[in-house]
Amino acid sequence: MLEKTQHTEAEIAAIMQGMGRNALAASKILATASAERKHAALVGAAEVLRNNQDKILNANAIDMANGEDSGLSTPMLDRLKLTQGRILDMAAALQAIAAFPDPVGEVIANWQRPNGLDISRVRTPLGVIGVIYESRPNVTADAGALCLKAGNAVILRGGTDSFNSSRAIHECMVQGLKSADLPADAVQLVPVTDRAAVGEMLKGLNGSIDVIVPRGGRGLVERVQSDARVPVFAHLEGLVHVYVDKSADLNMAVDIIVNSKLRRVSICGAAETLLIDKNDAERLARPLIDALMERDCEVRGDEAIRAQIPAIGAANEEDWSTEYLDTIITAGLVDGIGGAIEHIKSWSSSHTDAIIAEDGSAVERFMNEIDSAILMHNASTQFADGGEFGMGGEIGIATGKMHARGPVGVDQLTSFKYVVRGNGQIRD
């Protein structure tokens, strides 16, 4: 069972400071580690995951029981749950990340100056990354693997709900590191559940942590953004919109909105708002709403759409700004592409927004005027995922505009330096 830890502030500070020192030392080794050793560590960890499925599932069963006892919602339990398939998916993601080209040392750009200087922009690791996440135990493997591939050490602080599962997965990552003769401290998991540990990470552990990545609900992200003394890759909630234009293919629209909302309601790419072009609402609205309601999805609508479909509930102002992560969606009618853009600009969290349309001009206007991290055309918003983007996995979806935006994968976990080569040039 989960051990409810009770430590003094001094004890927590000592634990975390030690982790910071160890991560910093490991990061210096990783920065120059060969691609072959990092590849071997990830492949090794994937094999250990596959060989320890029963152990991981037993640990997850404890977390699931604790979660049910504490009243976690069904979507949150779905986030927490591991199955044999999900463990095999984690192992496959590690294999995929291992197979990527090593980003460290990659020449991003190269040019020559008139004075003969040769200048290159070269990828380098960020250093030590702190990842704070809730519920999802698979983040332990995804984040650890992505940071390692990019030459970074990582300190992982998983949620209390997933403590046992994360610990079992972390042990597999450590075995992979050891098998490749890389430092075990390259991937560390905070061993206590005390909230004070998060506070210590946000202080930067005396300069050990170079960047923090929060992955969780609004409360977690807002705390990190407010309290962090180091840079943050912000992953804000997914207030995801799907706009169905009058030019949309109806059958395609039905398939996409059902998948966008209901494939997995607990992920950040799940649709939360359906906008329908009022200029063809008679053709579009009822089939789209019926398709959702037939699958037991609660629909809350504005006055205009309820005038056509009185059976749906009334949406209030709070609904338009709610990330349900549940079988609930808000629906409304808008005046064409202009109305959709106006609504999305007012309510979007800049995560993912989609348009279903055959009118090329409407699509281009949507893509040009909406400034979210991910924009989709005629595709399910559930593809808003680093793995689906071919990145092997992700630490999260960054909704800010600095450094990293969208899925945070291997490339986004690097910085760069300039390498300048000359043959005796001096400046006048």
C-alpha positions as CSV (number, residue, x, y, z in Angstrom):
1,M,0.0,0.0,0.0
2,L,1.0,3.6,-0.4
3,E,3.2,4.8,2.4
4,K,1.9,8.1,3.6
5,T,5.2,9.9,4.4
6,Q,5.5,12.6,7.0
7,H,8.8,14.4,6.9
8,T,10.0,17.7,8.3
9,E,10.8,20.5,6.0
10,A,14.5,20.1,6.7
11,E,14.3,16.4,5.8
12,I,12.5,17.1,2.5
13,A,15.0,19.9,1.7
14,A,17.9,17.5,2.3
15,I,16.4,14.7,0.2
16,M,15.7,17.1,-2.7
17,Q,19.1,18.9,-2.5
18,G,20.8,15.5,-2.7
19,M,18.8,14.6,-5.7
20,G,19.7,17.9,-7.4
21,R,23.4,17.3,-6.8
22,N,23.2,13.8,-8.1
23,A,21.2,14.9,-11.2
24,L,23.7,17.7,-11.9
25,A,26.6,15.2,-11.8
26,A,24.8,12.7,-14.0
27,S,23.9,15.5,-16.5
28,K,27.6,16.2,-17.1
29,I,28.2,12.5,-18.0
30,L,25.1,12.4,-20.2
31,A,26.1,15.5,-22.1
32,T,29.0,13.6,-23.7
33,A,27.5,10.1,-23.6
34,S,27.6,8.3,-26.9
35,A,24.5,7.7,-29.0
36,E,25.2,4.0,-28.7
37,R,25.1,4.0,-24.9
38,K,21.9,6.1,-24.7
39,H,20.3,3.7,-27.3
40,A,21.4,0.7,-25.3
41,A,19.9,2.2,-22.1
42,L,16.5,2.8,-23.7
43,V,16.3,-0.6,-25.4
44,G,17.4,-2.2,-22.2
45,A,14.7,-0.4,-20.2
46,A,12.1,-1.4,-22.8
47,E,13.1,-5.1,-22.4
48,V,12.9,-4.8,-18.6
49,L,9.4,-3.3,-18.8
50,R,8.2,-6.2,-20.9
51,N,9.8,-8.7,-18.5
52,N,8.2,-7.0,-15.4
53,Q,4.6,-6.6,-16.5
54,D,3.2,-8.6,-13.6
55,K,5.2,-6.5,-11.0
56,I,4.0,-3.2,-12.6
57,L,0.4,-4.4,-12.8
58,N,0.5,-5.4,-9.2
59,A,1.8,-2.0,-8.2
60,N,-0.9,-0.4,-10.3
61,A,-3.6,-2.5,-8.7
62,I,-2.6,-0.9,-5.4
63,D,-2.9,2.6,-6.9
64,M,-6.2,1.8,-8.5
65,A,-7.6,0.5,-5.2
66,N,-6.4,3.6,-3.4
67,G,-7.8,5.8,-6.1
68,E,-11.2,4.1,-5.8
69,D,-11.2,4.4,-2.0
70,S,-10.3,8.1,-2.3
71,G,-13.2,8.8,-4.8
72,L,-11.2,9.4,-8.0
73,S,-13.6,10.0,-11.0
74,T,-13.9,7.4,-13.7
75,P,-11.8,9.5,-16.2
76,M,-9.1,10.0,-13.6
77,L,-9.0,6.2,-12.9
78,D,-8.7,5.7,-16.6
79,R,-5.6,7.9,-16.6
80,L,-4.2,6.0,-13.8
81,K,-4.9,2.5,-15.0
82,L,-2.3,0.3,-16.6
83,T,-3.0,-2.8,-18.7
84,Q,-0.7,-5.2,-20.4
85,G,-1.4,-3.3,-23.7
86,R,-0.4,0.0,-22.1
87,I,2.8,-1.4,-20.7
88,L,3.7,-2.8,-24.1
89,D,2.9,0.6,-25.6
90,M,5.4,2.2,-23.1
91,A,8.0,-0.3,-24.1
92,A,7.4,0.3,-27.8
93,A,7.7,4.1,-27.2
94,L,11.1,3.6,-25.6
95,Q,12.2,1.5,-28.6
96,A,10.9,4.3,-30.9
97,I,12.7,7.0,-29.0
98,A,15.9,4.9,-29.0
99,A,15.8,4.6,-32.8
100,F,15.7,8.4,-33.3
101,P,18.9,10.1,-34.4
102,D,20.8,11.5,-31.5
103,P,20.0,15.2,-31.3
104,V,23.1,16.2,-29.3
105,G,25.7,17.6,-31.6
106,E,23.3,18.0,-34.6
107,V,24.2,21.0,-36.7
108,I,20.9,23.0,-37.0
109,A,22.3,25.7,-39.3
110,N,25.7,26.6,-40.8
111,W,26.9,29.6,-42.7
112,Q,30.0,31.5,-43.7
113,R,30.8,35.2,-43.2
114,P,32.6,37.3,-45.8
115,N,35.6,37.4,-43.5
116,G,35.9,33.6,-43.7
117,L,34.4,32.7,-40.3
118,D,32.5,29.5,-40.4
119,I,29.5,29.6,-37.9
120,S,27.4,26.6,-36.9
121,R,24.4,26.4,-34.6
122,V,24.7,23.0,-32.7
123,R,22.2,21.2,-30.5
124,T,23.1,20.8,-26.8
125,P,21.3,19.3,-23.8
126,L,19.4,21.6,-21.5
127,G,21.0,20.0,-18.4
128,V,18.7,18.9,-15.6
129,I,14.9,18.8,-16.2
130,G,12.3,18.7,-13.4
131,V,9.0,17.0,-14.5
132,I,6.0,17.3,-12.2
133,Y,3.0,15.3,-13.2
134,E,-0.3,13.9,-12.0
135,S,-2.0,10.5,-12.2
136,R,-0.4,9.2,-15.5
137,P,2.3,6.6,-14.5
138,N,3.3,6.2,-18.2
139,V,4.9,9.7,-18.0
140,T,7.6,8.1,-15.8
141,A,8.8,6.2,-18.8
142,D,8.1,8.8,-21.5
143,A,9.7,11.7,-19.7
144,G,12.7,9.6,-18.6
145,A,13.3,8.3,-22.1
146,L,12.9,11.7,-23.9
147,C,15.2,13.5,-21.4
148,L,17.8,10.8,-21.6
149,K,17.8,10.7,-25.4
150,A,18.4,14.5,-25.4
151,G,21.3,14.1,-23.0
152,N,19.5,15.5,-20.0
153,A,19.2,14.2,-16.4
154,V,15.7,14.3,-15.1
155,I,14.0,14.5,-11.7
156,L,10.5,13.1,-11.8
157,R,7.8,14.0,-9.3
158,G,4.8,11.8,-10.0
159,G,1.4,12.2,-8.5
160,T,0.5,10.5,-5.2
161,D,-2.2,8.6,-6.9
162,S,0.3,6.8,-9.2
163,F,3.1,6.5,-6.6
164,N,3.4,2.7,-6.6
165,S,3.0,2.4,-10.4
166,S,5.6,5.1,-11.1
167,R,8.1,3.5,-8.7
168,A,7.8,0.1,-10.5
169,I,8.3,1.7,-13.9
170,H,11.2,3.8,-12.6
171,E,13.0,0.7,-11.4
172,C,12.9,-0.6,-15.0
173,M,14.4,2.7,-16.3
174,V,17.2,2.4,-13.7
175,Q,18.0,-1.1,-14.8
176,G,18.2,0.0,-18.4
177,L,20.6,2.8,-17.4
178,K,22.8,0.4,-15.4
179,S,22.9,-2.1,-18.3
180,A,24.4,0.6,-20.5
181,D,26.9,1.8,-17.9
182,L,25.1,5.1,-17.5
183,P,24.5,6.7,-14.1
184,A,21.4,5.6,-12.3
185,D,20.9,9.2,-11.2
186,A,20.2,10.2,-14.8
187,V,16.5,9.4,-14.1
188,Q,15.5,10.0,-10.5
189,L,12.0,9.6,-9.0
190,V,11.2,11.7,-5.9
191,P,10.8,9.0,-3.3
192,V,8.3,10.8,-1.0
193,T,4.8,12.0,-1.4
194,D,5.1,15.2,0.7
195,R,3.9,18.3,-1.3
196,A,6.9,20.2,0.1
197,A,9.1,18.2,-2.4
198,V,7.4,20.1,-5.2
199,G,8.2,23.4,-3.5
200,E,11.9,22.5,-3.3
201,M,11.9,21.6,-7.1
202,L,10.3,25.0,-7.9
203,K,13.1,26.7,-6.1
204,G,15.6,25.1,-8.5
205,L,17.5,23.0,-6.0
206,N,20.4,25.5,-5.7
207,G,20.7,26.0,-9.5
208,S,20.6,22.3,-10.3
209,I,17.4,22.3,-12.3
210,D,17.4,24.2,-15.6
211,V,13.8,23.9,-16.5
212,I,10.5,22.6,-15.0
213,V,7.8,20.8,-17.0
214,P,4.4,20.6,-15.3
215,R,1.9,18.1,-16.6
216,G,-1.4,18.1,-14.9
217,G,-4.5,20.2,-14.2
218,R,-4.9,23.9,-14.0
219,G,-4.2,24.0,-10.3
220,L,-0.8,22.3,-10.7
221,V,0.2,24.4,-13.7
222,E,-0.8,27.7,-12.1
223,R,1.2,26.9,-9.0
224,V,4.3,26.0,-11.0
225,Q,4.0,29.2,-13.1
226,S,3.5,31.3,-10.0
227,D,6.2,29.8,-7.8
228,A,8.9,28.5,-10.1
229,R,12.3,30.3,-10.0
230,V,13.4,28.5,-13.1
231,P,12.0,28.5,-16.7
232,V,8.8,26.6,-17.2
233,F,7.4,24.7,-20.3
234,A,3.8,25.3,-19.5
235,H,1.2,22.7,-20.3
236,L,-2.1,24.3,-19.7
237,E,-5.5,22.6,-19.8
238,G,-6.9,21.4,-23.2
239,L,-10.0,23.5,-23.9
240,V,-10.2,21.9,-27.3
241,H,-12.6,23.1,-30.0
242,V,-13.9,21.4,-33.1
243,Y,-15.6,23.7,-35.6
244,V,-17.8,22.1,-38.3
245,D,-18.1,24.4,-41.3
246,K,-21.1,24.5,-43.7
247,S,-18.8,22.9,-46.3
248,A,-18.1,19.9,-44.2
249,D,-18.7,16.3,-45.3
250,L,-21.3,15.2,-42.7
251,N,-20.2,11.6,-42.4
252,M,-16.6,12.7,-41.9
253,A,-17.7,15.3,-39.3
254,V,-19.7,12.7,-37.3
255,D,-16.8,10.3,-37.2
256,I,-14.3,13.0,-36.3
257,I,-16.3,14.6,-33.5
258,V,-17.2,11.2,-31.9
259,N,-13.6,10.2,-32.0
260,S,-12.3,13.6,-30.8
261,K,-14.6,13.5,-27.8
262,L,-15.1,9.9,-26.8
263,R,-12.1,7.7,-27.9
264,R,-10.5,8.7,-24.5
265,V,-12.2,11.5,-22.6
266,S,-9.4,11.8,-20.0
267,I,-6.6,13.0,-22.3
268,C,-5.8,16.7,-23.0
269,G,-6.6,16.3,-26.7
270,A,-10.2,15.3,-26.1
271,A,-12.7,17.8,-27.6
272,E,-14.6,19.9,-25.1
273,T,-16.5,22.3,-27.4
274,L,-18.3,21.6,-30.6
275,L,-19.0,24.7,-32.8
276,I,-21.4,24.3,-35.8
277,D,-21.9,26.7,-38.7
278,K,-25.4,28.1,-38.2
279,N,-25.6,28.7,-42.0
280,D,-26.1,24.9,-42.5
281,A,-27.2,23.9,-39.0
282,E,-30.4,22.1,-40.2
283,R,-28.2,19.6,-42.0
284,L,-25.4,19.4,-39.5
285,A,-26.6,19.9,-35.9
286,R,-28.9,17.0,-35.2
287,P,-26.7,14.2,-36.7
288,L,-23.7,15.5,-34.8
289,I,-25.5,15.9,-31.5
290,D,-27.4,12.6,-31.9
291,A,-24.2,10.7,-32.6
292,L,-22.7,12.0,-29.3
293,M,-25.9,11.4,-27.3
294,E,-26.3,7.9,-28.7
295,R,-22.9,7.1,-27.1
296,D,-24.0,8.4,-23.7
297,C,-22.2,11.8,-24.0
298,E,-24.0,14.6,-22.2
299,V,-24.4,17.7,-24.5
300,R,-24.9,21.2,-23.1
301,G,-25.9,23.7,-25.7
302,D,-26.5,27.4,-26.2
303,E,-29.9,28.8,-26.9
304,A,-29.6,28.6,-30.6
305,I,-28.8,24.9,-30.8
306,R,-31.3,24.1,-28.1
307,A,-34.0,25.7,-30.2
308,Q,-33.3,23.0,-32.7
309,I,-32.7,20.2,-30.2
310,P,-34.6,20.9,-27.0
311,A,-33.5,17.6,-25.4
312,I,-30.0,18.8,-24.6
313,G,-29.2,20.7,-21.4
314,A,-28.4,24.4,-21.2
315,A,-24.8,25.6,-21.2
316,N,-23.8,28.3,-18.8
317,E,-20.8,30.6,-19.1
318,E,-18.6,28.3,-17.0
319,D,-19.2,25.4,-19.5
320,W,-17.3,27.2,-22.3
321,S,-14.2,27.4,-20.1
322,T,-14.3,23.9,-18.6
323,E,-12.0,21.1,-19.5
324,Y,-14.4,18.3,-18.6
325,L,-12.2,15.2,-19.2
326,D,-15.5,13.4,-19.0
327,T,-18.3,12.3,-21.3
328,I,-19.6,15.9,-21.5
329,I,-19.3,18.4,-24.3
330,T,-20.5,22.0,-24.9
331,A,-22.1,22.8,-28.3
332,G,-23.1,26.0,-30.0
333,L,-23.9,27.6,-33.3
334,V,-21.6,30.2,-34.8
335,D,-21.9,32.5,-37.8
336,G,-19.5,30.8,-40.2
337,I,-15.7,30.8,-40.0
338,G,-15.7,34.3,-38.6
339,G,-17.9,33.4,-35.7
340,A,-15.9,30.3,-35.0
341,I,-12.6,32.2,-34.9
342,E,-14.1,34.9,-32.7
343,H,-15.4,32.2,-30.2
344,I,-12.1,30.2,-30.2
345,K,-10.1,33.3,-29.6
346,S,-12.3,34.2,-26.6
347,W,-12.3,30.7,-25.0
348,S,-9.4,28.6,-26.3
349,S,-6.5,27.6,-24.0
350,S,-4.2,27.6,-27.1
351,H,-3.7,23.9,-26.9
352,T,-5.5,22.2,-29.9
353,D,-8.3,23.4,-32.1
354,A,-9.8,21.8,-35.3
355,I,-11.8,22.6,-38.3
356,I,-13.9,20.2,-40.4
357,A,-14.4,21.7,-43.8
358,E,-14.0,21.2,-47.6
359,D,-13.8,25.0,-48.3
360,G,-10.2,25.7,-48.8
361,S,-10.5,29.4,-48.0
362,A,-12.2,28.7,-44.7
363,V,-9.5,26.3,-43.8
364,E,-6.7,28.7,-44.6
365,R,-8.4,31.5,-42.6
366,F,-8.7,29.2,-39.7
367,M,-5.1,28.2,-39.9
368,N,-3.9,31.7,-40.3
369,E,-6.0,33.4,-37.6
370,I,-6.1,30.8,-34.8
371,D,-2.9,30.8,-32.8
372,S,-3.0,27.5,-30.9
373,A,-0.1,25.2,-30.5
374,I,-1.8,22.6,-32.6
375,L,-4.3,23.2,-35.4
376,M,-6.1,20.3,-37.1
377,H,-8.0,20.0,-40.4
378,N,-10.3,17.1,-41.1
379,A,-8.7,15.0,-38.4
380,S,-9.5,13.9,-34.8
381,T,-8.1,16.1,-32.1
382,Q,-7.0,12.9,-30.3
383,F,-4.0,13.0,-32.6
384,A,-2.6,15.9,-30.5
385,D,0.1,13.7,-29.1
386,G,3.8,13.5,-29.5
387,G,3.7,9.8,-30.2
388,E,1.2,10.3,-33.0
389,F,3.4,13.1,-34.4
390,G,6.2,10.6,-34.8
391,M,8.1,11.9,-31.8
392,G,8.1,8.6,-29.9
393,G,6.3,10.3,-27.0
394,E,6.0,13.6,-25.2
395,I,6.5,15.1,-21.8
396,G,3.5,17.3,-22.5
397,I,1.9,19.8,-24.9
398,A,3.5,23.2,-24.3
399,T,0.9,26.0,-24.8
400,G,3.4,28.9,-24.3
401,K,5.4,30.5,-27.1
402,M,8.9,30.5,-25.7
403,H,11.4,27.8,-26.8
404,A,9.0,24.8,-26.9
405,R,5.5,24.8,-28.3
406,G,3.1,21.8,-28.9
407,P,4.3,18.3,-28.1
408,V,7.5,18.5,-26.1
409,G,9.8,15.8,-27.5
410,V,13.5,15.1,-27.9
411,D,14.3,18.2,-30.0
412,Q,12.4,20.5,-27.7
413,L,14.5,19.2,-24.8
414,T,17.6,20.7,-26.3
415,S,19.2,24.1,-26.5
416,F,22.0,25.1,-28.8
417,K,25.4,26.8,-28.9
418,Y,27.3,28.5,-31.6
419,V,30.5,27.0,-32.9
420,V,32.7,29.5,-34.8
421,R,35.8,28.4,-36.7
422,G,38.3,30.7,-38.2
423,N,41.9,30.8,-39.6
424,G,43.4,33.7,-37.8
425,Q,40.7,36.4,-38.2
426,I,40.9,39.5,-35.9
427,R,38.3,42.2,-35.6
428,D,39.2,45.8,-36.6
